[in-house]
Amino acid sequence: MNEITKGVSYKEYLLTLIRILVFLNYLGKDHKKNTSEDRIVLYDFFLKYPELTNSSEKMDFDTKYSYFHWKPNYKLYATLLVELQGRLFISYDKNNSRYYIDDLGLKFISNMSNSYIDNLGVTSEYLSKNICKLSNKAITEHINQILLKNRE
């Protein structure tokens, strides 16, 4: 089994799952941030490409031009969120349209320790402080501005 959903490898699926769990873990069980499905998709852009949060970092040619097609695969995120709920790693509150990490998700993430997880924690902090307060439209515009700036 090489693809989970059309065009998504098993590796990318698992990395996306881990990114979402680490971010929700950073926010905690009782956070007040907007973590609707649409927002998680937008937040994951920064988690997937953390180098774009540091404007002083110089990128090589391949990295600089690898973001042209950043639009997310919503099927992937819908599938992931359903799986995470099914595994009881996260829960969804219909009243406020937010996802929260559950005890099993906390336990799963706490057993992981490597530089990738550490970097996700740093990026999650950046998101929480700088991006979560923006509207969906403002986040999308911010992403587009970053990409335009990095293409120059």
N, C-alpha and C positions, 0 to 999 in steps of 0.2 A: 504494500500500500504506500504509494509515493505521494499521493495528493489526498488531502482531507476534503477540501472543497475545490472547485475548479480553479486551477492556477495557484493553489496554495500548498506548498510542501508541508510535510509533517514537521520538519524543523521550524519553519516559519510559524506554523500553528502553535507549537509549544513555546517558542520565544514570545509570541504575542500573549499567550495565556500567562506566562510568567510576568511579563511587563504589567499587565492589568492587575494581577494579584499583588505585586510589589507596590504599585501605586495605591491601591485600596488599603493595603497594610500600612503604608505611610500615613494615610489619612486617619486611620483608626476605625474602631467599630461604631462610634457615635459622631462621626464628622457631620459638618453642616455644608460641605461643598456640593456643588451640582455634579452628580455623577450619573446623569442619565446616559442612555446608550450613545446618543449623539455626542455628548461631551467626552465620554470615554474614548470614542473614536478620535476626536480632536486631540485630546491629551496624549494619546498613544503616538501621534506623529512626533512629538517632542521626546517621548520615551524611546522611540525607535531611532531617532536621529539626534542624540543629545549634543553632538558637536555643533548644532545650529543654535544652541542656547548660549554659546560662548562666541561673541562676535569678534573677538581678537584672535581666534584660532585660524591659522592659515591652512587652507585645504588644497589638496592636489587636484589635478584636472578631473580625474574620474569621480572623485567624491563631489566636487563642485557641481558637476552636471548629472548626478545620479538622482536628483529630486524632481526632475521635470514632470513625472507622473505620480505625484504624491497622493492623488485622490484615493481614499480608502476603499477597501473591499467590505461593504456593509454586511454581506453574507457571512464573511469570516467572523466579524464581531458578533453578529446575532448567534451564530453557532457556538462561539466561545462562551458567551454569557449564559446560554442555555446549559452548556456542559458544566460550567463552574457552579451554576445553581444546582444542577443534578448531582454533582459531587459534594454538595453542601459546603463548598468553599466560600460562596458569597450568597447574599440574599437580596431580594428586590422589594422595596417599599413602594407600593402602588400609590400611596397617599402623596408622596413627594417625588416620585419617579427617580429614586436614587438607589444605587447599588452600594452594599456594605459588605465588608469582609466578615466572615463568620469564624468560629473557633477552629474548625478544621482547616480553613484557609490560613489562619494565623500559624497553626502548627506546621502546615506544609511549607510555608515561606520561612519560618524560623529554622527549619532544618537545612536550608540552603545557605551556603556561604561561599562566595567567590567574588572576583572583581566585577563581573557583570551585574550581580545583585547590588553590590556597593555603588556602582555607577548609576544604577536605576534609582537608588535611594537619594543620591545627590540631585538627579534630575527631577525626582518627585518633589523634593523640597523646593526647587526652582518653580515647578508648576504650581504648587500650593501657594507660594508667595506672590507670583507674578501673573499667572495665566488663569487660574480658577476664577478670579474676580471679573474677567472679561466676558462679554456676550459671545454667543456662537459666531456671529458675524465678525466681531472684533478679533476673535481668535483666528478665523479663516483669513482675514485681512493681514493680521500679524504674520501668519505663515507665508502668505504670498509676498509680503514685504521682505521677509528674511530671504526667501528664495530669489527674489529679484536682485537684492543687494549682493547675494553670493554669486550671482551669474555675471556680475560686472567684472 
